[in-house]
Amino acid sequence: MIIKRIINYIYGYLRIIVEGYYIERFINICRNKKYTMWNIKKNNDIKISLNIEIKNYKEICRVARSTHCKVKIKAKRGLPFLINKYKKRKIFVLFLLIIAFAIFLSSNFVWNIDIIEENGAEIENIMEDINQAGLTIGEFKGNVNTKEIINKVRLDRDDIAWMGIELKGTNAIVKLVKAEGKPNIVDEDEYCNIVSDKNGVITKINAQNGTANVKVGDTISEGDILINGWMEGKYTGVRYVHAKGEIEARVWYTKNKTIEYNTTEKHNTGNTETNYGIKINNFKINFPKGVSKFKFYDTIETESKMKIFSNFYLPISVIKTTNQEYEEVKKTYSVEEAKSLGIQEIEQELESEIENKNNIVNKNINTYENENSIDIYVTYEVLENIGTNEKIVF
């Protein structure tokens, strides 16, 4: 059925209206003569509309006269009529041909790189590494070796567990799975020490396997050995083991901030102005809109790539530039207001770094007033389990 419609469109067809009191007789005669008719619709008792082939038009008119019916052409459809319509518009046709050729030519290049990261995990600077590996906007698809690009990127980075590249149309779809950051694990049958991964003061130590190298009250630094991976016996001498134990230490987290008494803050007014431009590959054309009427504003630029189908991008983008107006508001803090603001900001930062806030045992705040500002230092004292395994290398 679809093939027949395509053939009818290629050869052209007519949509006609037949009016008369002998419509049924007209249709029966046409069918007996095997004239092709389709999409017949009855408008009322004496009028119908239908499609016919061009070659049968004259014969159908003779049948209509014999049945005392009138025939009127409602529409001419198909390729012959379309060509006839535009044959005098040479420039327009030429322009269409150029566009068709340009689209065909551009289909051999990559015009968009779509990066899909599993579970919304963000992988920093991944686009730069993909570009350096050989996948760039405007690259000829025949030159894109997906396996080679994947190998280059994975060799340069250790935060990617899996990577795949699929070329669809003019779109390169890059799928990534971020590698989970895992601590180095020393096998149970390997000799190792337990070393400190933080600075602090030991509050509890329990060497389950190995020899304690520190005692309660000792001050330790990152990298110091806490439990040695060896044991010494009176009769067995020194033997190496896989060190195990629990170590608790008092550690400190400190941050500082300077708060000015007199500052200028930005407040958005809600007013915006928008300008548009076109980008063809790397060539940008801006539509001038004159100087901004705003005194203070932030500029946000977004790029929307044009595409014909879901994965057929064109080397053309629409650039939208938005200016968001803001006003500068002068703010004056008292000493107490500045102090309170600074402490609140530092505490939020510190608490975001501490895994278990219930382990905070002490908080120390120091402030130093200056002529135009106040310096604030906040220190949290936290009880934490510390230590990590480090393989013994002989």
SVG drawing of the C-alpha trace seen along z (x, -y; Angstrom):
<svg xmlns="http://www.w3.org/2000/svg" viewBox="-30 -52 95 73">
<polyline fill="none" stroke="black" stroke-width="0.4" points="0.0,0.0 2.8,-2.4 4.7,-1.5 1.6,-2.2 1.2,-5.7 4.8,-6.5 4.3,-5.5 1.2,-7.6 3.1,-10.6 6.0,-10.1 3.6,-10.0 1.2,-12.6 -2.6,-12.4 -5.7,-14.6 -8.1,-15.2 -11.5,-15.7 -15.1,-16.5 -17.9,-14.8 -21.4,-16.2 -24.7,-14.8 -27.8,-12.7 -26.2,-9.5 -23.1,-9.3 -23.4,-5.5 -23.8,-4.8 -20.7,-7.0 -18.6,-5.0 -19.8,-1.6 -18.9,-2.5 -15.4,-3.7 -14.8,-0.5 -16.0,1.6 -13.5,-0.2 -10.9,0.5 -9.9,-3.1 -7.8,-3.5 -9.7,-5.5 -8.9,-5.8 -9.7,-7.9 -13.4,-8.3 -15.4,-10.5 -19.1,-11.2 -19.8,-14.9 -23.6,-14.6 -26.1,-12.6 -25.1,-14.2 -21.4,-15.1 -18.2,-13.0 -14.5,-13.7 -11.8,-11.1 -8.3,-10.7 -7.6,-9.5 -4.5,-9.0 -3.7,-11.8 -3.9,-9.4 -7.5,-8.5 -8.8,-12.1 -10.2,-12.5 -11.9,-9.1 -13.5,-9.8 -14.8,-13.2 -16.5,-11.3 -18.1,-8.9 -19.3,-11.9 -20.9,-13.5 -22.7,-10.2 -24.1,-10.0 -25.0,-13.7 -22.4,-14.5 -20.0,-17.4 -16.3,-17.0 -14.1,-19.7 -10.4,-19.5 -9.9,-20.2 -6.1,-19.7 -3.1,-18.6 -0.7,-16.6 2.6,-14.7 6.1,-15.2 5.3,-16.5 3.2,-19.3 5.9,-20.2 8.6,-20.3 6.4,-22.4 5.7,-24.8 9.3,-25.5 10.9,-25.1 10.8,-28.9 12.3,-29.5 15.8,-28.5 17.6,-30.3 15.3,-28.7 15.8,-25.2 19.6,-25.8 19.5,-26.9 17.6,-23.7 20.2,-21.6 23.0,-23.3 21.4,-22.8 20.8,-19.1 24.4,-18.7 25.7,-20.4 23.6,-18.2 24.9,-15.1 28.5,-16.3 28.1,-17.2 26.8,-13.7 30.4,-12.4 31.6,-14.5 31.0,-14.5 29.1,-17.7 28.2,-16.8 29.7,-14.9 27.2,-13.6 28.8,-12.5 26.6,-10.2 27.9,-9.5 26.3,-6.6 24.3,-7.6 25.0,-11.3 28.6,-11.0 30.7,-13.9 34.1,-13.2 36.3,-16.4 37.9,-17.5 36.8,-14.4 35.9,-16.4 39.5,-17.8 40.9,-14.3 38.5,-13.0 39.4,-15.8 43.2,-15.2 42.6,-11.5 41.3,-12.3 37.5,-12.8 36.7,-16.4 33.9,-18.5 34.3,-18.6 36.3,-15.4 35.8,-13.2 34.0,-10.0 36.4,-7.8 39.3,-9.1 37.6,-8.2 39.1,-5.1 36.9,-4.4 39.0,-1.6 42.2,-3.8 40.5,-6.8 39.1,-4.6 42.5,-3.1 44.2,-6.5 41.7,-8.0 41.7,-5.1 45.5,-5.0 45.6,-8.7 43.0,-8.4 42.4,-6.0 38.9,-7.3 37.1,-5.5 36.0,-2.0 34.4,-1.6 34.1,-3.6 32.2,-3.2 31.9,-5.3 29.1,-4.9 28.7,-7.0 25.1,-7.7 24.5,-10.0 26.7,-13.1 26.5,-12.4 29.2,-10.7 27.7,-9.2 30.4,-8.6 29.2,-6.5 31.3,-6.4 31.3,-4.6 33.2,-6.3 35.6,-4.1 35.0,-3.9 37.8,-5.3 39.0,-2.4 41.8,-2.3 44.8,-0.1 44.0,3.3 46.8,5.5 46.1,9.2 45.8,11.1 48.8,13.3 51.1,10.3 53.1,8.6 52.2,5.0 52.4,2.2 49.6,0.0 50.5,-3.7 48.8,-6.9 46.7,-8.7 46.3,-11.8 48.0,-14.0 46.8,-13.8 47.3,-12.4 46.7,-8.8 43.8,-8.2 43.5,-4.4 45.5,-1.6 44.8,2.1 47.3,4.2 45.6,7.4 48.4,8.7 51.8,7.1 53.7,4.8 52.4,1.4 54.9,-1.3 53.1,-4.1 51.3,-4.5 48.4,-6.6 49.3,-10.3 51.9,-10.2 51.7,-12.8 51.8,-11.3 52.1,-12.6 50.7,-11.3 52.8,-8.4 54.1,-7.3 54.0,-3.6 51.4,-2.9 51.6,1.0 54.6,2.8 54.0,5.8 56.3,8.0 56.3,9.8 59.3,10.9 59.2,14.0 61.7,15.3 62.1,18.6 60.8,17.7 62.7,14.5 61.3,11.9 58.6,13.0 56.7,10.8 52.9,10.7 49.9,8.9 49.4,6.1 45.9,5.7 44.5,3.4 42.3,0.5 43.7,-3.0 41.8,-6.0 43.3,-9.5 42.3,-13.0 42.6,-15.0 41.9,-18.6 40.2,-20.4 40.9,-24.1 39.7,-26.7 39.9,-30.5 38.1,-33.3 38.4,-37.1 35.1,-39.1 35.2,-42.8 33.0,-45.2 32.1,-47.2 31.3,-45.1 29.4,-45.3 26.9,-42.6 25.2,-41.7 21.4,-41.6 19.7,-40.4 17.0,-42.8 15.2,-40.2 15.7,-42.3 17.3,-40.6 18.1,-41.3 18.7,-38.7 20.8,-38.7 21.2,-35.9 23.9,-34.8 24.7,-32.0 27.7,-29.7 28.8,-27.8 31.4,-25.3 33.9,-27.7 32.8,-30.8 30.5,-33.0 28.1,-35.7 26.5,-38.0 23.3,-39.9 24.2,-43.4 21.8,-44.8 23.8,-47.8 25.4,-48.5 23.6,-47.0 21.3,-49.4 22.4,-47.7 25.2,-49.3 26.0,-46.0 25.2,-42.6 26.3,-39.0 26.4,-37.4 25.2,-33.9 25.8,-32.2 24.0,-29.0 24.5,-27.1 21.7,-25.1 22.9,-22.8 20.6,-22.4 19.6,-18.9 17.3,-17.3 16.8,-14.0 17.7,-12.8 21.3,-12.0 21.8,-14.0 23.3,-17.3 24.3,-20.1 27.4,-22.3 25.2,-25.2 24.3,-26.4 22.1,-29.2 24.0,-31.2 21.7,-32.8 23.4,-35.5 21.5,-36.7 22.5,-39.7 21.1,-39.5 21.1,-42.8 22.2,-43.2 22.7,-46.1 25.5,-46.6 24.3,-47.1 26.7,-48.3 26.5,-46.3 28.0,-47.3 28.5,-44.7 29.0,-45.4 31.9,-43.5 29.4,-41.0 27.5,-40.5 30.8,-39.9 32.0,-37.5 28.7,-35.6 28.6,-35.4 32.2,-34.2 31.7,-31.5 28.6,-30.2 30.3,-29.9 33.4,-28.2 31.3,-25.7 29.3,-24.7 32.5,-24.0 34.1,-22.1 31.0,-19.9 30.9,-19.0 34.3,-17.4 33.7,-15.5 32.0,-12.1 30.5,-11.7 29.5,-14.9 28.8,-13.0 32.6,-12.5 33.2,-16.2 34.4,-16.6 35.5,-20.2 35.2,-23.4 37.7,-26.4 37.0,-29.8 39.6,-32.6 38.9,-36.1 41.3,-38.9 39.8,-42.3 41.4,-44.6 40.6,-48.2 38.4,-47.2 37.9,-43.4 37.9,-40.5 39.9,-37.3 38.2,-34.2 39.7,-30.8 37.6,-27.8 39.0,-24.5 37.1,-21.2 38.6,-18.5 37.4,-15.1 37.9,-11.5 38.5,-9.3 39.7,-5.8 42.8,-6.2 45.4,-4.1 45.8,-2.3 47.7,0.8 51.1,0.4 52.8,3.3 56.3,4.1 58.9,4.0 62.0,6.0"/>
</svg>
